[in-house]
Amino acid sequence: MRPVHRGRWAWAPVILVAAAVTGALAGPLASAASAAGTARPAAVQRVGTARSTIPHSATGPAARSPGTIGVRLLDVPASSVKDPRAREYVVDALKPGTTIHRRMEVSNTTTSAQHVTVYAAAAAITRGSFVGAAAHTANELSSWTTMSRPSLDIAAGATVVDTITVAISSTASPGERYAVVWASVSNAGDGGNIELVNRVGIRMYVYVGGTNPATSFTVNTLTGQRSSAGHPLVRAVVHNTGGRAVDFSGTLKLSAVTGGLTGGPYPAQLGTTLSPGQSEPVWFVLTDQVGDGPWNATVTLRSGLNQQTFRAQITFPHAPGTGPAAAAHPASGGIGVDTILIGAILVVLLAALAALVITAYRRRRHHKNHLDAHQEL
């Protein structure tokens, strides 16, 4: 068993899905209804907490017990203890034939007992979103994943710890797989004709192979835009050049090409996920009214422990619309104050050492000349 860290707990980002057997969807974060008999996949997005509210349209105990069902991951691989993604998701690189265990907590903050089903299902990264498949749809990773307690009865206000076991097949081929561990609650709808499914989940990013590929990405272009209401936006097209999926956070800063005007930092809109080789935009919504420019735009993006900064000169259209796309380039690191100070100290030390060497040499030379003169006498 690989070592795990059991320190500070991190809430896992989740999404609520309320699906009806007739194909209709309900719930505050659900998408529009799809074709009858089919529930659309649910993106497992960053929503700030790992709690999903019981739908108010449900009948039975849940409808009379406002509250939430929540999940959080309790264990982090020792090698990834500093990686914020590993605190939120099951993120690992495993060899074929490896088995790991991760504990998760399922909580019930409603005022009545809840029956919770816990299971793994397939997921994919599509159009910049991590998307959980509908119902119990399986893939390789979900088939390798089991729960120690797939069915939980949780009292009101109580928590239960379950264990996720991932047993990689000994014949598994190299590559990264995606899945979600769901905690699901079902409730009868109005008149008992519709079943509402409320589920909350933890993402899984598991790479199978001998070595963990590097995480790397680049920003191709930056583009200034104005919405139909005239609000300024910046679109950064990002390409995943590494071997693992990336989830982006970050900031945008602006400085006028001429003059001293600055803007930001503006946070990136969260939720963009890319698998290796994919390209999608990351958006920045500016909270200030800015002129057309030109502006020096600096974008810093992070995924886990990886952080990179890119720059480009952009302009905003005067009216609603899209400005020209500007090629982005990696920002030069420059020389920091600490580096300059250390360099100055080294120069002083080297100068002092050189002075000592020269003084010692002159003294030795003077002593030798004095001895030579004494011998001649």
Secondary structure as the mmCIF struct_conf table of DSSP 4:
data_model
#
loop_
_struct_conf.conf_type_id
_struct_conf.id
_struct_conf.beg_label_comp_id
_struct_conf.beg_label_asym_id
_struct_conf.beg_label_seq_id
_struct_conf.end_label_comp_id
_struct_conf.end_label_asym_id
_struct_conf.end_label_seq_id
STRN STRN1 VAL A 4 HIS A 5
BEND BEND1 ARG A 8 ARG A 8
STRN STRN2 ALA A 10 TRP A 11
HELX_LH_PP_P HELX_LH_PP_P1 ALA A 12 PRO A 13
STRN STRN3 ALA A 19 ALA A 19
TURN_TY1_P TURN_TY1_P1 VAL A 21 THR A 22
BEND BEND2 GLY A 23 GLY A 23
STRN STRN4 LEU A 25 LEU A 25
BEND BEND3 GLY A 27 GLY A 27
TURN_TY1_P TURN_TY1_P2 PRO A 28 LEU A 29
BEND BEND4 ALA A 35 ALA A 35
TURN_TY1_P TURN_TY1_P3 ALA A 36 GLY A 37
HELX_LH_PP_P HELX_LH_PP_P2 ALA A 39 PRO A 41
STRN STRN5 ALA A 42 ALA A 43
BEND BEND5 GLY A 48 ALA A 50
STRN STRN6 ARG A 51 THR A 53
HELX_LH_PP_P HELX_LH_PP_P3 ILE A 54 PRO A 55
TURN_TY1_P TURN_TY1_P4 HIS A 56 SER A 57
BEND BEND6 GLY A 60 GLY A 60
TURN_TY1_P TURN_TY1_P5 PRO A 61 ARG A 64
BEND BEND7 SER A 65 SER A 65
STRN STRN7 THR A 68 LEU A 73
STRN STRN8 VAL A 76 PRO A 77
HELX_RH_3T_P HELX_RH_3T_P1 ALA A 78 SER A 80
TURN_TY1_P TURN_TY1_P6 VAL A 81 LYS A 82
HELX_RH_AL_P HELX_RH_AL_P1 PRO A 84 GLU A 88
BEND BEND8 TYR A 89 TYR A 89
STRN STRN9 VAL A 90 LEU A 94
TURN_TY1_P TURN_TY1_P7 PRO A 96 GLY A 97
STRN STRN10 THR A 99 ASN A 108
BEND BEND9 THR A 110 SER A 112
STRN STRN11 GLN A 114 THR A 126
TURN_TY1_P TURN_TY1_P8 ARG A 127 GLY A 128
STRN STRN12 SER A 129 GLY A 132
HELX_LH_PP_P HELX_LH_PP_P4 ALA A 133 ALA A 133
BEND BEND10 ALA A 134 ALA A 134
TURN_TY1_P TURN_TY1_P9 ALA A 135 HIS A 136
HELX_RH_AL_P HELX_RH_AL_P2 GLU A 140 SER A 143
TURN_TY1_P TURN_TY1_P10 TRP A 144 TRP A 144
STRN STRN13 THR A 145 MET A 147
BEND BEND11 SER A 148 SER A 148
BEND BEND12 PRO A 150 PRO A 150
STRN STRN14 SER A 151 ILE A 154
TURN_TY1_P TURN_TY1_P11 ALA A 156 GLY A 157
STRN STRN15 THR A 159 ALA A 167
TURN_TY1_P TURN_TY1_P12 SER A 170 THR A 171
HELX_LH_PP_P HELX_LH_PP_P5 ALA A 172 SER A 173
BEND BEND13 PRO A 174 PRO A 174
STRN STRN16 GLY A 175 ALA A 188
HELX_RH_3T_P HELX_RH_3T_P2 ASP A 190 GLY A 192
BEND BEND14 ASN A 193 ASN A 193
STRN STRN17 GLU A 195 VAL A 208
BEND BEND15 GLY A 209 THR A 211
HELX_LH_PP_P HELX_LH_PP_P6 PRO A 213 THR A 215
STRN STRN18 PHE A 217 ARG A 226
TURN_TY1_P TURN_TY1_P13 SER A 228 ALA A 229
STRN STRN19 PRO A 232 ASN A 240
BEND BEND16 GLY A 242 ARG A 244
STRN STRN20 VAL A 246 ASP A 247
STRN STRN21 SER A 249 ALA A 256
BEND BEND17 VAL A 257 GLY A 260
STRN STRN22 THR A 262 PRO A 267
STRN STRN23 ALA A 268 ALA A 268
HELX_LH_PP_P HELX_LH_PP_P7 GLN A 269 GLN A 269
BEND BEND18 LEU A 270 LEU A 270
STRN STRN24 THR A 273 LEU A 274
TURN_TY1_P TURN_TY1_P14 PRO A 276 GLY A 277
STRN STRN25 SER A 279 VAL A 285
BEND BEND19 THR A 287 ASP A 288
BEND BEND20 ASP A 292 ASP A 292
STRN STRN26 TRP A 295 SER A 303
TURN_TY1_P TURN_TY1_P15 GLY A 304 LEU A 305
STRN STRN27 ASN A 306 ILE A 314
BEND BEND21 HIS A 318 PRO A 320
STRN STRN28 GLY A 321 THR A 322
STRN STRN29 ALA A 326 ALA A 327
STRN STRN30 HIS A 329 PRO A 330
HELX_LH_PP_P HELX_LH_PP_P8 ALA A 331 SER A 332
HELX_RH_AL_P HELX_RH_AL_P3 VAL A 337 GLU A 376
#
